[in-house]
Structure formats: structure tokens, C-alpha cells
Amino acid sequence: MIKPQVTIVGGGMITHDQILPTLYHMQRSGAIGEITVCASRAATVQALAAAEQLLRAFPGQSFRGLPATGGPQPELYRDTIQSMPPRQIVVVAVPDQLHFDVIMTALDHDQHVCAVKPLVLRHKQAVEIEQRARSKNLLVGVEYHKRFDDRSLMARRKYREGLFGEFRLGAACLMEKWYYRHSNFQNWCTTENSDAFTYIGCHYVDLVHFITGLLPTRVSVYGIPGQYPNGKTGFLWTDARVIWNNGACLNVQNSLSFPDAAPGTNTQGLTLYCQGADNGALLSHSDQYRGLKYSYIDGIYAEPSPDYFQYVDLGGPGLTPVGYGYRSVAYIVNKCIEVESAGESARAAILREIDEAGIMATPANSSYNERVIEAGRESILNGGREVAV
Ligand SMILES: NC(=O)c1ccc[n+]([C@@H]2O[C@H](COP(=O)([O-])OP(=O)(O)OC[C@H]3O[C@@H](n4cnc5c(N)ncnc54)[C@H](O)[C@@H]3O)[C@@H](O)[C@H]2O)c1
């Protein structure tokens, strides 16, 4: 595989904000070939093609948008994937509850996969994906981009060198802006499909494992239901308690509540209190406030993150995407290329190395996330009862 074709299934927020710009940059740099975006509605891909930010940053790039015309075609991704040459790349960016079908369709048609988090909602499904991918020497990477934030990689290295001792008690929070309630979320992030912990909280559960290597054993999630503007009900506020296999306890709070007028696109962070032989240790990350304070002439005050995803002018046409959001998607796509470029006999060993290194989340090394989601869903639907992972 020299320049793989890449098909993104889903043309919503994450495709616009992170995936397509990353792939456009890789296409512009010569790393990948044609890009297709398959949504269920023509209007979605038309809006994406006309997005001002993308046109400004990538004046020479374009994608093939499907469906080109007509009403909703929720099954179109099947034909689209089927018509790809084998062993290219499918990026899965549809709502959580659709990931499994799209990933299995891609694997059945011999495609490598980059899936946005959470991989799937059931552990059994993660195992099935792992087995199917392994039988065909295909890579499935789960896009937990916080892993590619340098502060996470620093924490992981220092924790594993023993500098923090052992994690005992911690708290994480990620509150998205209130206006999320008005987005397409209200159509799918409803009580029967998902909740604030499943949708957002999984990032910090994954990160605590990524840093410490510990595994979750028990979960309880208390959810407060609320109504979206369209009248549907969602667990818009959640408080979760995750117990780890060394007895440590992590509290995770999530919501769609951060005031629209507040600076930044959300509020989020992680604090871990740890213990050594005869002293305490602390690891604390403010993940939304990265030290920038901007007050613009239109009266708006902002605290932008330079670290997740920004466009910078490095000369040349357009703008260059930078940040861990870019690095995360590019890492997975480059690993797909590496696996595919190796000879058939070398692929299994490379895939095993990727699983064992644990830098990129894969079904084999991160399915504790699915266990937590599954237990968390059972807990939240039963008033916050503790459920074994
Ligand atoms: N921080 C993160 O890692 C992060 C952030 C945002 C979203 N996500 C994940 O990305 C996924 C999508 O989220 P989003 O924010 O882009 O949602 P969104 O609602 O903005 O977009 C979802 C997209 O999926 C498309 N879609 C729905 N059904 C489809 C079908 N049958 N065939 C093809 N396309 C279909 C819709 O057209 C829409 O374009 C979710 O799984 C979410 O959890 C991850």
C-alpha cells in the first residue's frame, strides 16, 4: 500500500473538527490518496464540502461526498465500503451505537479501521472485532486522542518509572458546553443509547489506565436525566465512581452544562493523589486551561487550547493542522500504512507489537473500556447501583 484510499463514515462534528482536516493534511503531504466521506444525508456532505475553515486551510484538497443527492441513505456505507479495493482504510465517525456494524462491515471487506471512541458499547463486540481483525491481519485503532497529548505521555512515562508511587484516589471531570444540547446529539445521545459518562467520561477512564496500567474492576454511575430542546431525554449529568484493581478510586463527573458564556470549549481535568513508601504524590492536569488568555475587540474573552487542534500558518498554501488531535489520527493512519506495507509474513508480528506497546488503543489492549461502558450503562439504568466490571 503506497497511498491508501480512506473512507470516512459519518460527516458530523468530529469529522469536521479533527478527522477530515488531519486526512486532508496527510493527502496534501502525499501520505494518502483519495478521501471519501459517506454520511447518511447529502446535505451533511454538502455542508462539509462548503465548510469555510476547511476551504481556507486546504485550498487544494477535496473529498468525494456520498450520498451526492436524495434523501437519507443510512445503509449506503455498506456499498461504499464494499466498492473499495481491499486493505485500504475506513474511519468510523458515526454515533456510538452504530460503530459495531460499520467496523464489522469494514473488516468483512478487508479494510483497516480507525474508529473514534468508544470503540463499541459491549465487551463481546470488542472481542469479536479483535478476532475478526486478527484473522485477517488488519489493524483496528481506537482514536482516544488524549493519549497523544504530550502531558499524558509524560505522566505515563513518569508514573511507570515509579515517580508517583501508586494511585489511590482521584477525580476527573469533563463538562461540555450547554449548547451541545442543541446539536445533533439530541437525536442520538439519549437515555436508551448513551449518557454523559459513556460519551465523555470514557476518555478519563482510558487515560487513567494509559498512565498507570491499572484496570477497572467496579463501576457505579448516577445519572440525572434532562430534556433536550427536541423533547428527547438524555442523562445530561453523570457522576461515576470507578474502582481499580489495586483498590484505588476515581470519581468522574460529566455533563452538557458548561456555560456557553464561559471561556474555552469545555472544562476538564484530572487529579490523581498517589502514595509512596512514606509520602504522598500528586499528578494534576488542567486540561482546558493551557495558559492562554485572549480578549478580542468584539468583547469576547477566550482561553483557547493550543494543544488539541489548531491551524497555524507555516507558509505555503492554506494552513497546517497541529496538536494531539492531529497526531492521534495521523498515528493510527500511519500504523495502518506500516502494517500494510510490511509483507504478509511480517504483519502479525507488527500487530502484536502495537497491541503490546499500548500507545495506540486497540480492541486487544483497551477492551476494559467496553467493560466499563457496559457496567456503567447497567448501573445508570438501575439508579447508580455498583456493577462489577
Ligand atoms: N473527543 C472525542 O474523541 C470525540 C469527540 C466528538 C465525537 N466523538 C465520537 O464521534 C462519533 C460521532 O460524533 P459527532 O460528534 O461527529 O456526532 P454528530 O452527530 O455530529 O455526527 C454524526 C454523523 O454520523 C452520520 N451518520 C449517522 N448515521 C449514519 C449512517 N447510517 N451512515 C452514515 N453516516 C451516518 C450523521 O450523518 C452525522 O454526520 C461518536 O461516536 C462520538 O462519540 C469523539
The ligand as a Tripos MOL2 file, in Angstrom:
@<TRIPOS>MOLECULE
LIG
   44    48     1     0     0
SMALL
NO_CHARGES

@<TRIPOS>ATOM
      1 N1        -13.3710   13.5450   21.8920 N.am      1 LIG1
      2 C1        -13.6520   12.5800   21.0450 C.2       1 LIG1
      3 O1        -12.9170   11.6440   20.9030 O.2       1 LIG1
      4 C2        -14.9040   12.6840   20.2920 C.ar      1 LIG1
      5 C3        -15.4910   13.9260   20.1640 C.ar      1 LIG1
      6 C4        -16.6840   14.0080   19.4750 C.ar      1 LIG1
      7 C5        -17.2620   12.8610   18.9710 C.ar      1 LIG1
      8 N2        -16.6670   11.6550   19.1300 N.ar      1 LIG1
      9 C6        -17.3330   10.4270   18.6560 C.3       1 LIG1
     10 O2        -17.5250   10.5610   17.2610 O.3       1 LIG1
     11 C7        -18.7640    9.9320   16.8840 C.3       1 LIG1
     12 C8        -19.5880   10.9240   16.0970 C.3       1 LIG1
     13 O3        -19.7300   12.0680   16.8860 O.3       1 LIG1
     14 P1        -20.0150   13.5070   16.2560 P.3       1 LIG1
     15 O4        -19.7790   14.4700   17.3470 O.co2     1 LIG1
     16 O5        -19.3110   13.6960   14.9720 O.co2     1 LIG1
     17 O6        -21.5810   13.3350   16.0320 O.3       1 LIG1
     18 P2        -22.5420   14.0890   15.0120 P.3       1 LIG1
     19 O7        -23.8940   13.8080   15.4950 O.co2     1 LIG1
     20 O8        -22.1100   15.4980   14.8200 O.co2     1 LIG1
     21 O9        -22.2700   13.3340   13.6310 O.3       1 LIG1
     22 C9        -22.6350   12.0060   13.4070 C.3       1 LIG1
     23 C10       -22.5730   11.7480   11.9260 C.3       1 LIG1
     24 O10       -22.8690   10.3980   11.6600 O.3       1 LIG1
     25 C11       -23.6260   10.3610   10.4700 C.3       1 LIG1
     26 N3        -24.4160    9.1390   10.4050 N.ar      1 LIG1
     27 C12       -25.4100    8.7430   11.2230 C.ar      1 LIG1
     28 N4        -25.9150    7.5670   10.7960 N.ar      1 LIG1
     29 C13       -25.2160    7.2290    9.6910 C.ar      1 LIG1
     30 C14       -25.2670    6.1460    8.7930 C.ar      1 LIG1
     31 N5        -26.1500    5.1560    8.9460 N.pl3     1 LIG1
     32 N6        -24.4210    6.1430    7.7400 N.ar      1 LIG1
     33 C15       -23.5210    7.1380    7.5660 C.ar      1 LIG1
     34 N7        -23.4330    8.2040    8.3990 N.ar      1 LIG1
     35 C16       -24.2660    8.2390    9.4350 C.ar      1 LIG1
     36 C17       -24.5040   11.5860   10.5180 C.3       1 LIG1
     37 O11       -24.8780   11.9180    9.2390 O.3       1 LIG1
     38 C18       -23.5340   12.5950   11.0990 C.3       1 LIG1
     39 O12       -22.8250   13.1730   10.0510 O.3       1 LIG1
     40 C19       -19.4050    9.4510   18.1780 C.3       1 LIG1
     41 O13       -19.1270    8.0870   18.3460 O.3       1 LIG1
     42 C20       -18.7180   10.2530   19.2470 C.3       1 LIG1
     43 O14       -18.6630    9.5840   20.4890 O.3       1 LIG1
     44 C21       -15.4890   11.5550   19.7420 C.ar      1 LIG1
@<TRIPOS>BOND
     1     1     2 1
     2     2     3 2
     3     2     4 1
     4     4     5 ar
     5     4    44 ar
     6     5     6 ar
     7     6     7 ar
     8     7     8 ar
     9     8     9 1
    10     8    44 ar
    11     9    10 1
    12     9    42 1
    13    10    11 1
    14    11    12 1
    15    11    40 1
    16    12    13 1
    17    13    14 1
    18    14    15 2
    19    14    16 1
    20    14    17 1
    21    17    18 1
    22    18    19 2
    23    18    20 1
    24    18    21 1
    25    21    22 1
    26    22    23 1
    27    23    24 1
    28    23    38 1
    29    24    25 1
    30    25    26 1
    31    25    36 1
    32    26    27 ar
    33    26    35 ar
    34    27    28 ar
    35    28    29 ar
    36    29    30 ar
    37    29    35 ar
    38    30    31 1
    39    30    32 ar
    40    32    33 ar
    41    33    34 ar
    42    34    35 ar
    43    36    37 1
    44    36    38 1
    45    38    39 1
    46    40    41 1
    47    40    42 1
    48    42    43 1
@<TRIPOS>SUBSTRUCTURE
     1 LIG1         1 GROUP 0 **** ****
